[in-house]
């Protein structure tokens, strides 16, 4: 009888403990306000392919609207943990974009979704759609807080769409470079997230925390037992990505560095295959699906120091993509940025950034293409009504020189539309952000 009572008590105690050690949290950001933008540019026009510039077309557009996500992208997420005992735990995150100023409301965009296991003293491992090492470190070392206005040399956004777009002309990247069909995250300077990813994150030891990412998606397809590379209906498609990053903190100093490489190998190396598969092929083929038959290498480094009255930031980024087709055409982008963030009072913070860099194309058809340089700047202020709610005022500006490319001949797709123009843009926003 005593043994039965003890067993029942033990089972009851175990059930209560297990229930107490499992938790699920709902979190998110809602960011709305007034957003204005102004875009101006000179687009190069061409005659027949490769025959040079025949004239220019001036472009000018502006917008003013009650918009969203100027300071932070609105989102909703769910995260949970479960204690498995012995210092081991299971965890998950599922995070999605939100559009507070749209009838769509909850967007279909998957920002992060992963499941993993952690061990006290070692770190954690997870699998799913996840942020890259560069994006994690950029978020921790950007004075502007990764806002969505133009004017950030590293976290580059699109001036023609107001806010939230990617790949302004300060970068030659006309689309995303995720390794799979989940093409949902890129800036001009680096890829923000990839799917099919295995990520390891260590605990912080002696001030150092390391991150590693590996992603793979391979597929082999045949039709009627054969391989048709020209039409891309057969053969192997291999998508891989890897990344390494680490940061070191010592008192008020933080140093961070990361590198990541994304590669795609698809069938089709001839003219037909190039037009179907390569975003670096002739003309505009594949411009919206940048990433086929290419190797994309990205680097990032940053230093921050907190002086007390203000915190200083320095950032450097470099990116180069090389096509496996059309004469190994390539496109590259490098940038550096300085910034400061300072508390004026217990509830008011201000920041300022300034950056510069250049983008460069190499075309087998036109080796004379010159670099395009750009300059960026941002100013901003936050007034915290509480720990979770703040008002903000933001301003951003970017100017880029033309590289003189005509866009004709076998150049990199999107070059005439993105990199071959002289452009300038400004963004400003007044809004409220609430985190929960």
N, C-alpha and C positions, 0 to 999 in steps of 0.2 A: 504494500500500500504506500509506504514511504517512498519507494523507488518510483512508483507511478506519479505521485504528487511532484517529486523532484523533476521528472521528465517533462511533465506538463509545464511546470514553472520555467524550465530551461527553454522549451520551445517558445513560450510566450515572451520571454525576455529577448530571445533571438529575433523574433518577428518585430518587436518594438524597436530594437536597435537598428535592424535593417531598414525599417520604414523611416526612422529618424535620419539615417545617413544618406538617403536618396533625396535629391532636390532638383527642381526644374525652375528656371528663372525666365521671365519674359522681359526683354529689354528693347530699347529702340531710340530713335531720334526723329523729331518732327521739326522741320526748318521751313519757315515761310516768310515772305516779305516782299518788298518792292525791289525790282531788279531792272537796271538799264544797261544798254550796251551800244557801242558805236564801232562799226567796222569800215575800213577804207583800204583799198588796194588797187594795184595796177596789174592786170592780167596780161600776159604775153599771148599773142595770137600768131599763128603760123600759116604759111602757104602749104604746098604739098609736103609730104613727110621728108624731113631732113633739109628743107630748103631755107630755113632761117626765119627770123621774125619779120612779119609784114606790117605790124602795127601793135598798138596797145588798146586795151579796153579798161576804162576806169570803173571801179565798183565802189558803191557806198551804201551802207544799210545801217539802220539804227532800230532799237526796240525799247519799249518801256512797258512793264507789266507787273502785276502782282504774281510773283513766281514762287519758286521753291528751291531748297537745297543749295543756297548760295554759299553758306559757311560750311555746312556738312550735308552729305547726301542723306536724305530721309530714309529710314529703314525700320524694320521690325525683326526681332530675332528671338530664338529660344535656345537656351543652353541648360545642360543638366549634368550632374555628376552622381556617381554611385560608388560608395566605399565597398570594395571587394575584400577588405581585410588584408593584414600583413603589409600595410603601406601601399597597396595597389588600389587604383580607382579607374573606373570607366567614365568617359565623358562624351558629350556630343554638342554640336552647334548647328543650327539651321537659321540662316539669315537671308532676308529678301528685301529688295528695294520697295519704297513706298512713294506714291505720287499724291500728296495731299491736295494739289490743285487740279486733279484730273478725276473724271468719273471712273477711271480704271482703279484708282485707289491703290490696292496692293499690286505691285508689278510682278511680272513673271520672272524678272531677273534674279538669278541665284547668286547672291554675293558670296556666301560661304555655306557649305554643308559638309560636315565631316563627323566621323566617329573615331575614338581613340582610347588608348590605355596609358595610364601614368604610373610611375613608381617613385615614391619618395626617395630622394637622394640621387636619382639618375636623371629623370626627365619624363617626357611624354612622346608618344608616337600616334599619329592620326592619318586617316585615309579619307580622301574626298576632294571637293573643290575648296581650295585654300589660298590664302595670301602668299605671295612669293617672299623670300628673304629680303629682297630690296624694298618691297613695299612696307614690310613690318618696320624696317630700320628708318625708312624715310618718314613714316608717321611719327617716330619718336624724335626725329632730328630736324623737323621743318618748322621754322619760326611762324609760318602762316597757317599751320595746322591743317594742311592739305585741303584748303577751301577750293571751291569750284569756279572761281573767277579767273580770267586771264591774268597774266603777269607773274606766274611762277615758272622759273626757268627749268625746274626739275619735274614738278607735277604739272605738266603742260596740258591746257584745255583749249577748247575750240571757241573762238570769239563769235563766229557767225551764228551759233546756236544759243547765245546768251550765256548759259552756264551748263556745266555737267557734261559737255561733249569731250571727246578726246582728240588729240593729234592736230593742234594748230600748226600752221605752216612753219613754226619754229622747229618742227620735227618733220622728217621726210616720210613718216609712217602713216599711210593712208587708211589703215584698218587695224584690226587686232592681230595679235600673234600668239594667242593661246595655242596649246598643242593639240587641242581636240576640237570637236564641233561646238563646244561650249565657248564661243568667242565673245566673252563678256567682260574683258578687263584689260585695258592698255592705256598708257599715256604716250606722248611722243618720246619720252625718255626711257620707259621701262614697262614691262608687263606687270600688272598688279596682282593677278590671280591666275591659277591654272586648275584644270580639273584632272581627274585620274591621278592625283598626287599623293605621295607618301611623304610625310613631314616628320622630322625629329627635332625637338626643342629641348635643350639641356636645362637643368637648373643653373642658377647663377652661382658660380664658384670663384672665390677670390676676385670678384668683380666682373667676371667674364661669363657671358651667355652665348651659346652657339646655336645655329639653326641650319638644317640641311633639308633639301627637297629633291625628290626624284619622281618623275612622272613618265608614264609610258602608255601609248595606245597604238597597237599594231593590228593590221588587218590584211588578210590575203584574199583576193577575189579572182575567180576565173570564170570565163564564159565558154560553154561548150568544150571544156577541157583545154582551152588555149588561153593565150595572153594577148590582149589588144591594148598595147600601151598608148597608141595615138589617141584612142577614144577614151582612155582611162576607165575601162571596164574590166581590167584584170591586173594581176600583179600584186606586189606587196606595198602597203602604205605604212611607214614607220614614223610615229611621232614620239619624240622623247624630249625631256627637259630635266635639267639638274641645276641646283643652286646651293651655294654655301654663304653663310653670313654670320657675323659675330659682332658683339659690342662689348666694350670694357668701360666700366664706371669706377672712378676713384674720386671720392669726395665730390667736388663740384664739376669734375671733368668727365665727359663722355666721348669715346672714340668708336666709330662704327665703320664697317666695310663689308661689301657683299659682291658676289658675282653670280650670274645665272646665264645659262645657254639653252635656247630652244631650237630644235631641229625638226625638219620635216623632209622625208624622202618619199616621193610618189612616182609611179610609173609615168613615162612619157618624157623623153629627152629631145625629141625632134620638134619641128615647127608646130605640128598639131598638138603634141603633148604640152609644149610650152604655153601655147595659147590657152589650153584648158586648165593647166595646173599651176602655172607660175604667176604670182602677182608681180614679179620683177621682169615679166616678159614684155614684148613690144606693145606699144600703145597702152590702152586702158584695161586690158584683160586682167581680170582678177583683182582689181583695185579694192574691192570691198572684202576680199578674203585673203588679205596679206598673210603669208605664212607658208605657202606651198613651195616645196623644193628649195629650201633655204636654211641657212644657219644664222641665228640671231643671238649675238653675244652682248650682254649688258653688265655694266659695272657701276658701283656706287660707293662713295666714301663721305664721311661727315665727321665734324668735330663740334662739340658744344661746350660752353663753359658758363657757369652761373656766377656772376659777379655780385649777386645780391640785389643791387639796384636795377640790374638788367641781366638778361641771359643772351649770350652771343652765339651765333650759328654760322658754320661754313659747310657748304655742300658741293660735291662734285659728282657728275654723272657722265657716262660714256656708253654709246651704243653703236653697234655696226651689224648690218645684215648683209649677207652675201648670197646671191642666187646661184644655184647649181646649173642654171640654164642661161642662155643668151649671153655668152662670153663672160660669165661670172660678174655680171653687173652687181654693184653694191651701193648701199646708202648708209651714211653714218651721221651721228649727232653727238656733240659734246657740249656740256654746259657747266657753269659754276655759279654759285649764289651765296651771298652773305645776308644775314638778317639779325635783328634784335627783337626781343620781346621784354616788356617791362611792366610791372605793376605801378600804376600811378597812385592808387589807393587800395584799400582792402577789397573793393568791388569793381575797380576799373583796371583793365589791362590794354596796352597798345602794342602794336608790332609794325615793323617795316622790313622790306626785303628789296634787294637789287641783284639782278643776275645778267649774265651775258654768255654767249656761246655761238656756235656755228653748225650748220648742217652741210653735208657734202655728198654729191652723187658721183658715181663713176659709171659711165656707160661705154660699152665696147664700141658703140656707134659714134660716140662723141666724147673723146677724152678731154676736151677743152672746157668742160663745164666747170665754172668757178664756184667756190663755197658761197653760202648764204649766211650772213651774220645776223644776230638778233640781240635785243636788249629788253629786259623785263623789270617791272617794279610793282610792288604792292604796299598798301597802307591799310591798317585796320584798327578797330577798337571794340572791346567787349565790355558791357556793363552788366554785372551779375546781380539779378534780382534775388536769386537764391542759389543754392548749390547746383540745381538742375536747370534753371531757366536764366537766359541772358538775352539782352538786346545787343545788336551788332551793327557796325557801319564799316563797309569794305570798299576799297578802290583798287583796281588793277589796270596795268598798261603794258603793251608789248609792241615793239616795232621790229620789222625784219626787212633786210635788203633783198633785192632780186639777185638770183645767181646767173641771170642771163640765159637760162635754158629755154629753147624754143618749144620743147615738148614734142618735136617731130622725130621721126626715125625710131630706132630700136632703143629707146630710153626706158628708164624705170617707170612702171605704171604709177600714175598719180603725180609725177614730178611736175608737169605743167600746172596741174590744178592745185598742188600743195606747195612744192618747194621752189617753183620757178617764178614767183611773184613777189613784188614789193608790197608789204602789207603793214597795217597798224590797227590796233584795236584797244578800246577801253571798256571796262566793266565797272559798275558801281551797284551797291546793294545796301538796303536798310531792312533789317528783319528781326525776328525773334526765333530763338532755338530752345527747344525743350527736350531734355533727355529723360528717359525713364527706364 
